[in-house]
Amino acid sequence: MKTFTLAILGGLCVIASLRAEDLSIRADYPGGNIHVESNDGATVHLAPDLRDNKKDWFYWNFEATAAKPGPVRFVFTGARVGSRGPAVSLDGGQTWKWLGKEAVNYSVPREKSEESFDFDFTKAGQKVRFAMGFPYVQSNLEGFLKENAKNPNLTTSALTTSNGGRPVELLQIGKPGEGVTSVLVGARSHACEALASYVLEGFLDEALSDSPSGIAFRKKYVLYAVPFIDKDGVEQGDQGKNRGPHDHNRDYGPNPIYPEIAAIQNLAVEKKVRVAIDFHCPYLRGDIHEAYHWLGLKVPHEEDNVGELSAWLEEERPLAANTAIPFLAKLAVAEGKTENIPFSWYFSRQPENLLGVTLESPYAQAETVDEARDYGRGLLRALVRTELVGPEPGIARGKGSRAALAKYAGDLAKLHGDPTRAKEVAAESLEDPAAPSVFKAQANLSLSTVALRQKQYEEAVGYARAAAAEPDATAKQKILALIQEATVLATSPESNPEELEAVVRKIEASSFAAPSNRADVYEQASNLYAARDQLPKALEYIQKCGKTCLDWKKSGTLLREAEILDALNKAPEALERRKDVVALLKPQMLPAPKGKSIFLGTMTGNYFDAVVSLPTSTKEEKVEAAQVVLNFPTLPGGLRERVQEWLANNP
């Protein structure tokens, strides 16, 4: 797939290979939504079809067919494109990926300036679907149900019939019984909020599984799920949000107008629901809208439960995603309001309720739909670990709390400088059959760190593997154990590179490792191969590191790549990497860096090193780069002295 940037001269596009008759637009399929304002083939002006909505919004989903190859610019008025660009499907909506923000000309959020994205059709007759996020419609749900049709833990029925005559699915996972708590979950109260369906699907998938958390969940809970609350809106491609006279999520109370909401309220009474979670997506982009977060009311014991659930989610989420942030509203906001209220308000105020919240999942934080599903799986595991408390005072969670695990981990970390004592404290958990599995995993992680510091590499690897093998270790503990194993293997002078390669592949295959985690491992692997004079492999891994590392590390990674290229006698390529560093950092360094962080201080040193190494740099440019370093207040150790020495030797 290629993207391009149109050249503009005098306000006119100078690239125009398609005519109006060469490009057709349609949205007459499930989830489709678009209004074409104009189409000359090279530029198409579009807008969401708002239908019965009282307020402007941003949902769109359409298919474009090009009669012949050529570039097209798709233009909207106002903020209509997410932070990863549009979602694109080349197979009729079966699979989707982000086009990328590089293809987008963004407007100022919430302003009415134009916003557009560019796409290059590569062959005649090519059909491409574009959407503001990853779609999820009836066929997706049917695919999930088909995959789980033989799962004995799943029962499917109809909750009700929509106003449009569609059956509204109700899924039941597990069975009611003595001591079993009823949980209700739902999604798509606002039809356009499709990423929430992928998060919910992951939640359901984990609840159905035979994993330790799936089995534990079904012992504690019976789950009732309504995947499409606004069933008609999902299939019709409606926005759903702000629908007149009010939308599905403002319909809870004594007189609901939608059959789905009436049926949900009746179901909750019949099944004695005590935990209720509604899955949503927030605004398109900007600020908190690009982070997972909770909405609801600050009912005291429920606020406490949200906090504990979030703390466990910290342990179970993919590391690239944030732990959902609580933004619960004060009770006074809802005082006196009983009609046309949202899901979370309604359920949080039900008698004996333990949890009534909305999870907002950003449209574009997940790079893939699988990452969104994994967030849902992590949420299910976090719910299993969370001991939900009622309004009764004086209830303590004890060793089963996330706070207890955090304290234990902190206590162990303080002892890393005292190996004897660290081993004694860790042994208390490892030798206690009743100690929680997560404590044992943490003890092994700590012992691996201690052994690595003592250069006991074989022992360090063994402890890391033991941590990952703990049956009830958290997702975070397991991925950190893999990263620790890779670190040990990359550090040990006697390790087998094939062992390291195998661990790297496991980390690459895990959706729970963040790109920055992979980057750190790639850097360590590169250093190992460089130390063993296997420079092609060292180059391969440092290039992988450059594609996945945090922004502040990119310049250092490019300089390291240049060093390896020099060692491989590829001086012209090494020179280009150093030029890349200058091009990357110069706008941030001159006239002076903004900020005081040690990361930015490291970047000043990288800028100086790159400028000094370029044969085309003037003496003035080199001195200017040196002064950038010397004028910066927060520098890594030794950098100031190194630059001062260079100035002394280059008067």
C-alpha positions in Angstrom: 0.0 0.0 0.0 1.4 3.4 -0.9 0.5 6.9 0.3 1.4 10.2 -1.1 1.3 13.9 -0.5 -0.3 16.0 -3.2 1.6 19.1 -4.3 -0.5 22.3 -4.1 0.3 25.3 -6.3 -1.8 28.4 -6.1 -4.5 26.5 -4.3 -4.8 24.0 -7.2 -3.8 20.3 -7.1 -1.2 19.6 -9.7 -1.6 15.8 -9.6 -4.9 14.6 -11.0 -5.0 11.3 -12.8 -8.6 10.3 -12.0 -11.9 11.9 -13.2 -15.3 11.8 -11.5 -16.5 8.8 -13.6 -13.3 6.9 -12.6 -14.1 6.8 -8.9 -17.3 5.5 -7.4 -18.3 5.7 -3.7 -20.8 3.4 -1.9 -21.8 2.7 1.7 -24.8 0.3 1.2 -23.5 -2.5 3.3 -23.7 -3.2 7.1 -22.1 -0.4 9.0 -21.7 1.8 5.9 -22.2 5.5 6.3 -21.1 8.4 4.1 -22.5 11.5 2.4 -20.6 12.5 -0.8 -20.6 16.3 -1.2 -18.5 16.4 -4.4 -16.3 14.0 -6.4 -14.1 15.0 -9.3 -12.1 11.8 -9.2 -8.9 13.2 -7.8 -10.5 14.9 -4.8 -13.6 13.8 -2.9 -15.4 15.9 -0.3 -17.2 13.8 2.2 -19.2 14.1 5.4 -20.8 11.7 7.9 -24.5 10.9 7.2 -26.0 12.2 10.5 -29.5 10.9 9.9 -31.6 11.3 13.1 -28.8 12.7 15.2 -29.2 16.0 17.0 -25.5 16.7 17.1 -22.6 16.6 14.7 -20.2 13.6 15.1 -17.5 11.8 13.2 -18.6 8.3 12.2 -18.0 7.3 8.5 -17.4 4.0 6.7 -17.4 3.7 2.9 -16.0 1.8 -0.1 -14.3 3.5 -3.1 -13.8 1.8 -6.4 -11.2 3.2 -8.9 -11.7 2.4 -12.6 -8.0 3.0 -13.1 -4.9 3.5 -10.9 -4.2 6.9 -9.4 -4.0 9.1 -6.3 -7.1 10.4 -4.5 -7.5 12.9 -1.7 -10.5 12.3 0.6 -11.5 15.6 2.4 -13.7 16.2 5.4 -14.7 19.4 7.1 -13.6 19.3 10.8 -11.9 16.7 12.8 -12.9 13.4 11.2 -9.8 11.2 11.2 -8.2 9.4 14.1 -4.7 9.5 15.4 -3.5 6.5 13.3 -5.2 7.7 10.1 -8.2 5.9 8.6 -8.8 2.2 8.9 -8.3 0.5 5.5 -9.6 -2.8 4.2 -8.4 -4.3 0.9 -10.6 -7.4 1.2 -14.1 -6.1 1.4 -14.1 -5.5 5.2 -12.7 -8.9 6.3 -9.5 -7.5 7.7 -8.4 -4.0 8.6 -5.3 -2.0 9.3 -4.4 1.6 9.9 -3.3 3.7 6.9 -1.1 5.7 9.2 -1.0 9.3 10.3 1.6 10.1 7.6 -1.2 10.0 5.0 -3.4 12.6 6.9 -3.5 16.3 6.8 -5.0 17.0 10.2 -7.2 20.0 11.2 -7.3 21.6 14.6 -9.5 19.4 16.8 -13.2 20.5 16.9 -12.6 23.3 14.4 -14.3 23.4 11.0 -11.1 23.6 8.9 -10.6 20.8 6.3 -9.1 17.5 7.2 -8.0 15.0 4.6 -6.2 11.7 3.9 -4.5 10.5 0.7 -4.6 7.1 -0.9 -3.0 5.8 -4.1 -5.1 3.2 -6.0 -2.6 0.8 -7.6 -4.7 -1.1 -10.1 -7.8 -0.8 -12.2 -11.0 -1.9 -10.5 -9.5 -1.8 -7.0 -12.1 -1.7 -4.3 -10.9 -0.3 -0.9 -13.0 0.3 2.2 -12.2 3.2 4.5 -13.5 3.8 8.0 -12.8 6.1 10.9 -12.1 3.1 13.1 -12.1 -0.7 12.9 -15.7 -1.8 12.1 -17.5 -4.6 13.9 -20.9 -5.7 12.7 -23.3 -8.7 12.8 -21.0 -10.8 10.7 -18.1 -10.3 13.1 -20.3 -11.4 16.0 -21.5 -14.4 14.1 -17.9 -15.4 13.4 -17.2 -15.3 17.1 -20.2 -17.3 18.0 -19.4 -19.9 15.3 -15.9 -20.3 16.7 -17.4 -21.0 20.1 -20.5 -22.9 19.0 -19.2 -26.1 20.7 -18.1 -24.4 23.9 -20.2 -25.9 26.7 -19.8 -22.7 28.8 -21.8 -20.6 26.2 -25.5 -20.3 25.8 -27.0 -18.0 23.2 -30.5 -16.7 23.1 -32.5 -13.6 22.2 -32.8 -10.8 24.7 -35.6 -9.1 22.7 -36.4 -7.8 19.2 -35.3 -4.4 18.1 -37.6 -1.7 16.7 -36.3 -2.8 13.3 -37.3 -6.4 13.8 -33.8 -7.7 14.5 -33.2 -10.3 17.2 -30.9 -8.8 19.9 -28.5 -11.5 21.1 -28.0 -12.4 24.8 -25.0 -14.5 25.6 -24.7 -16.4 28.9 -21.3 -17.7 30.1 -21.3 -20.0 33.1 -24.2 -21.0 35.3 -26.0 -19.4 38.2 -25.7 -21.1 41.6 -25.2 -20.6 45.3 -22.4 -18.1 45.9 -22.2 -17.2 42.2 -22.5 -13.5 41.4 -24.3 -12.3 38.3 -22.4 -10.0 35.9 -23.9 -7.9 33.1 -21.9 -6.5 30.2 -22.9 -4.7 27.0 -21.5 -2.8 24.1 -22.7 -0.5 21.3 -25.1 1.6 23.2 -23.7 4.1 20.6 -23.7 2.2 17.4 -20.5 3.8 15.9 -18.3 2.8 18.9 -17.0 -0.4 17.2 -13.6 -0.8 18.9 -15.5 -1.5 22.2 -16.8 -4.7 20.5 -13.3 -6.0 20.0 -12.5 -5.3 23.7 -15.7 -7.0 24.8 -15.0 -10.0 22.5 -11.6 -10.5 24.2 -13.4 -10.3 27.6 -15.9 -12.9 26.5 -13.2 -15.1 24.9 -11.2 -15.2 28.2 -14.4 -16.0 30.2 -15.1 -18.9 27.9 -11.6 -20.3 28.0 -10.1 -23.1 30.0 -7.3 -20.8 31.2 -6.8 -20.6 35.0 -8.6 -17.2 34.9 -11.5 -18.5 32.7 -12.1 -21.4 35.1 -11.8 -19.2 38.1 -14.2 -16.7 36.6 -16.9 -19.3 36.0 -16.6 -20.4 39.6 -17.2 -16.9 40.9 -19.5 -15.4 38.3 -22.2 -16.0 35.7 -22.0 -13.6 32.8 -24.8 -12.1 30.8 -23.6 -10.2 27.7 -25.5 -8.0 25.2 -23.0 -7.5 22.3 -25.2 -5.0 20.4 -27.4 -2.8 22.5 -28.3 -0.6 19.6 -28.7 -3.5 17.2 -30.4 -1.6 14.4 -27.9 1.2 14.5 -24.9 -1.1 14.2 -26.2 -2.8 11.1 -27.6 0.5 9.5 -24.3 2.3 10.0 -25.8 4.9 12.3 -23.8 7.2 14.5 -26.1 6.3 17.4 -24.5 8.8 19.7 -26.8 11.8 20.3 -29.7 10.1 18.5 -33.0 12.0 18.9 -35.0 12.2 21.1 -32.2 10.6 23.1 -29.8 7.7 22.5 -29.7 4.2 24.0 -27.3 5.3 26.7 -29.7 8.0 28.0 -32.7 5.7 28.1 -32.3 4.0 31.5 -34.9 4.6 34.1 -38.7 3.9 34.6 -39.8 4.7 31.1 -37.3 3.5 28.5 -38.3 4.0 24.8 -36.0 1.3 23.4 -36.9 -2.4 23.8 -33.3 -3.3 24.3 -33.0 -1.1 27.4 -36.3 -2.3 28.9 -35.2 -5.9 28.4 -31.7 -5.2 30.0 -33.4 -3.6 33.1 -35.8 -6.6 33.4 -32.9 -9.1 33.0 -30.9 -7.3 35.7 -33.8 -7.7 38.1 -34.5 -11.3 37.2 -30.8 -12.4 37.4 -30.0 -10.2 40.4 -27.1 -8.5 38.6 -24.5 -7.0 41.0 -21.7 -6.2 38.6 -22.4 -4.2 35.4 -19.9 -2.9 32.8 -20.8 -1.1 29.6 -18.2 -0.9 26.8 -17.9 2.4 24.9 -15.5 4.5 22.9 -15.0 8.2 23.7 -14.4 11.2 21.3 -12.3 10.6 18.2 -8.9 12.0 19.5 -7.2 14.3 21.8 -6.3 14.3 25.5 -8.1 11.7 27.6 -10.0 10.5 24.5 -6.8 8.6 23.5 -6.5 6.7 26.8 -8.6 3.9 28.3 -10.7 5.3 31.1 -13.7 4.6 33.4 -16.8 6.7 33.7 -19.5 6.4 36.4 -20.5 7.7 39.8 -18.4 8.0 43.0 -20.5 5.6 45.0 -17.9 5.0 47.8 -17.6 1.2 47.7 -17.9 1.1 43.9 -15.1 3.7 43.6 -13.0 1.5 45.8 -13.8 -1.5 43.6 -12.9 0.5 40.4 -9.6 1.4 42.0 -8.8 -2.2 42.9 -9.9 -3.4 39.4 -7.7 -0.8 37.8 -4.7 -1.8 39.9 -5.0 -5.4 38.8 -5.5 -4.3 35.2 -2.1 -2.7 35.6 -0.8 -6.3 35.9 -2.9 -7.8 33.2 -3.2 -5.3 30.3 -0.9 -5.3 27.3 2.1 -3.1 28.3 1.6 -0.8 25.3 -1.8 0.2 26.5 -2.6 2.4 29.6 -4.4 1.1 32.7 -7.9 2.5 32.6 -8.0 5.8 34.5 -11.0 6.4 36.8 -13.0 9.6 36.0 -16.0 9.0 38.2 -18.3 11.9 38.7 -19.4 13.2 42.1 -22.8 11.9 43.3 -24.2 15.4 43.3 -24.1 15.4 39.5 -26.8 12.7 39.4 -28.8 13.9 42.4 -32.5 13.8 41.6 -32.0 12.3 38.2 -33.8 9.0 37.7 -35.1 9.2 34.1 -33.1 9.1 30.8 -29.9 8.4 32.6 -26.8 6.4 31.4 -26.0 2.8 32.0 -23.4 3.4 34.7 -25.6 5.8 36.7 -28.5 3.4 36.6 -26.6 0.3 37.8 -24.3 2.0 40.3 -27.4 3.1 42.2 -29.1 -0.3 42.3 -29.5 -2.0 45.7 -26.6 -4.3 46.6 -24.7 -3.4 43.4 -20.9 -3.8 43.6 -19.8 -2.2 40.4 -21.6 -0.1 37.7 -19.2 1.5 35.3 -18.5 2.3 31.7 -15.1 1.5 30.1 -14.1 3.9 27.4 -11.8 2.3 24.8 -10.0 4.8 22.5 -10.7 4.3 18.8 -7.1 4.2 17.8 -4.9 3.3 20.8 -4.8 -0.4 19.7 -2.6 -0.9 16.6 -4.6 -4.1 15.7 -7.9 -5.6 16.7 -6.0 -8.4 18.4 -4.5 -5.8 20.8 -8.0 -4.6 21.6 -9.1 -8.1 22.3 -6.1 -8.7 24.5 -7.1 -5.6 26.5 -10.5 -7.2 27.1 -8.8 -10.5 28.1 -6.7 -8.6 30.6 -9.8 -6.9 32.0 -11.4 -10.3 32.6 -8.3 -11.6 34.4 -8.2 -8.4 36.5 -11.9 -8.9 37.4 -11.1 -12.4 38.6 -8.3 -11.2 40.8 -10.4 -8.3 42.2 -12.1 -8.9 45.5 -15.2 -6.8 45.2 -16.4 -5.3 48.4 -19.9 -4.0 49.4 -20.8 -0.9 51.4 -20.2 -2.6 54.7 -17.4 -0.8 56.6 -14.1 -2.5 57.7 -13.7 -5.0 54.9 -10.0 -5.7 54.1 -8.7 -7.5 51.1 -5.5 -8.8 52.8 -3.0 -10.8 50.7 -5.4 -11.0 47.8 -5.1 -7.3 47.1 -3.0 -5.6 44.4 -1.6 -3.4 47.1 -0.2 -6.4 49.0 1.6 -7.6 45.8 2.9 -4.1 45.1 4.3 -3.8 48.7 5.9 -7.3 48.5 7.5 -6.4 45.2 8.8 -3.1 46.6 10.2 -4.8 49.7 12.1 -7.3 47.6 13.4 -4.5 45.3 14.9 -2.7 48.3 16.9 -5.9 49.2 18.5 -6.3 45.7 21.7 -4.8 47.2 21.7 -7.4 50.0 21.6 -10.8 48.2 21.6 -12.9 51.4 18.6 -11.1 52.9 16.8 -11.0 49.5 17.1 -14.8 49.2 15.8 -15.3 52.7 12.7 -13.1 52.1 12.0 -14.7 48.7 12.4 -18.2 50.2 9.5 -17.5 52.6 7.1 -17.3 49.7 8.8 -20.0 47.5 8.7 -22.6 50.3 5.2 -21.8 51.6 2.6 -24.0 49.8 -0.1 -21.5 50.8 1.7 -18.4 49.4 -0.1 -16.8 46.4 1.3 -17.8 43.0 1.8 -14.1 42.1 4.1 -13.7 45.2 6.1 -16.7 44.1 6.5 -15.3 40.6 7.6 -11.9 42.1 10.1 -13.7 44.3 11.6 -15.5 41.3 11.8 -12.3 39.3 13.6 -10.6 42.2 16.1 -13.5 42.6 16.8 -13.4 38.9 17.8 -9.7 39.3 20.0 -10.5 42.3 21.7 -13.3 40.5 22.4 -11.2 37.4 24.0 -8.5 39.5 26.3 -11.2 40.9 27.0 -12.5 37.4 25.5 -15.8 38.2 24.0 -16.1 34.8 22.7 -19.7 34.8 20.9 -19.1 38.1 19.5 -15.8 36.8 18.0 -17.6 33.7 16.5 -20.3 35.9 14.8 -17.9 38.2 13.3 -15.9 35.2 12.0 -19.1 33.7 10.5 -20.2 37.1 8.7 -16.8 37.3 7.2 -17.3 33.8 6.1 -20.8 34.7 4.1 -19.9 37.7 0.5 -21.0 36.9 -1.2 -17.8 38.2 1.5 -15.3 37.4 0.1 -12.1 35.9 0.5 -11.2 32.3 3.0 -8.5 33.3 5.1 -10.9 35.4 5.2 -13.3 32.5 6.4 -10.8 29.9 8.9 -9.2 32.4 10.2 -12.7 33.0 10.8 -13.2 29.3 12.5 -9.8 29.0 14.7 -10.6 32.0 15.7 -13.9 30.5 16.7 -12.1 27.3 18.7 -9.6 29.3 20.6 -12.3 31.1 21.3 -14.2 27.9 22.5 -11.0 26.1 24.7 -10.2 29.1 26.3 -13.6 29.7 29.6 -14.1 28.0 28.9 -17.8 27.7 25.3 -17.8 26.5 24.2 -19.5 23.3 22.9 -16.9 20.8 20.3 -19.5 19.6 18.8 -19.4 23.1 18.5 -15.7 22.9 17.0 -15.8 19.5 14.3 -18.2 20.8 13.4 -15.8 23.6 13.3 -12.9 21.3 10.8 -14.7 19.1 8.6 -15.4 22.1 8.7 -11.7 23.0 7.9 -10.7 19.4 4.9 -13.1 19.4 3.5 -11.7 22.6 1.0 -8.9 22.2 1.6 -8.0 25.9 5.1 -6.7 25.2 5.2 -3.0 24.3 7.2 -1.9 21.3 9.7 -0.2 23.7 10.2 -3.6 25.5 11.0 -5.2 22.1 13.4 -2.3 21.3 15.3 -2.9 24.6 15.7 -6.6 23.8 16.8 -5.8 20.2 19.4 -3.4 21.5 20.7 -6.0 23.9 20.8 -8.6 21.2 22.7 -6.2 18.9 25.3 -5.5 21.6 25.8 -9.3 22.1 26.4 -9.9 18.4 28.7 -6.9 18.2 30.7 -8.1 21.1 31.1 -11.4 19.3 32.1 -9.7 16.1 28.9 -10.9 14.3 28.3 -7.5 12.8 25.6 -8.3 10.2 23.4 -9.7 13.1 24.3 -6.7 15.2 23.1 -4.4 12.4 19.9 -6.4 11.9 18.9 -6.0 15.5 19.9 -2.3 15.9 17.7 -1.6 12.9 14.8 -3.4 14.5 15.5 -1.4 17.6 15.2 1.9 15.7 11.8 0.9 14.4 10.3 0.2 17.8 12.2 2.3 20.4 10.9 5.4 22.1 11.3 8.7 20.3 14.0 10.0 22.6 16.1 6.9 21.9 15.9 7.0 18.1 18.9 9.3 17.6 21.1 7.2 19.8 20.0 4.1 17.9 20.9 5.7 14.6 24.3 6.6 15.9 24.9 3.0 17.0 23.8 1.8 13.5 26.3 4.2 12.0 29.1 2.7 14.2 28.2 -0.8 13.1 28.1 0.3 9.4 31.6 1.8 9.8 32.8 -1.5 11.2 31.3 -3.2 8.2 33.2 -0.8 5.9 30.0 0.9 4.7 31.1 4.5 5.3 28.6 6.1 2.9 25.6 4.4 4.7 27.1 5.3 8.1 27.3 8.9 6.9 23.6 8.9 5.9 22.6 7.7 9.4 24.5 10.5 11.0 22.8 13.0 8.6 19.5 11.4 9.7 20.3 12.2 13.3 21.0 15.9 12.5 17.8 16.1 10.5 15.8 14.5 13.3 17.3 16.6 16.2 18.1 20.0 14.7 14.5 21.3 15.0 14.5 20.2 18.6 17.9 21.6 19.5 17.9 25.0 17.9 17.7 27.7 19.1 17.5 25.8 22.4 15.8 22.6 23.6 12.6 23.0 25.5 12.5 21.0 28.7 14.9 19.7 31.3 14.6 16.0 31.2 17.6 13.6 31.3 16.2 12.1 28.1 16.5 15.4 26.3 19.9 15.9 27.8 21.0 12.6 26.2 19.6 13.8 22.9 21.8 17.0 23.1 24.8 14.7 23.3 23.6 12.7 20.3 23.1 15.9 18.3 26.6 17.1 19.2 28.2 13.7 18.2 26.4 13.7 14.8 27.2 17.3 13.9 30.9 16.8 14.8 31.1 13.6 12.8 29.8 15.2 9.6 32.6 16.3 7.2 30.2 19.0 5.9 29.7 20.6 9.3 31.3 24.0 9.8 33.4 25.0 12.8 30.5 27.4 13.8 28.0 24.5 13.6 30.1 22.3 15.7 30.7 25.0 18.4 26.9 25.7 18.3 26.2 22.0 19.0 28.7 22.0 21.8 27.0 25.0 23.4 23.6 23.3 23.2 25.0 20.6 25.4 26.8 22.9 27.8 23.8 25.2 28.2 21.5 22.3 29.1 20.9 21.8 32.8 20.3 18.0 32.9 22.9 15.9 31.3 24.0 12.2 31.6 27.2 11.6 33.5 30.4 12.5 31.7 28.8 14.3 28.7 29.6 17.8 29.9 33.3 16.9 30.5 33.5 15.2 27.1 32.2 18.3 25.2 34.4 20.6 27.2 37.4 18.5 26.3 36.5 18.7 22.6 36.3 22.5 22.8 39.7 22.6 24.5 41.2 20.5 21.8 39.5 22.4 19.0 40.1 26.1 19.7 
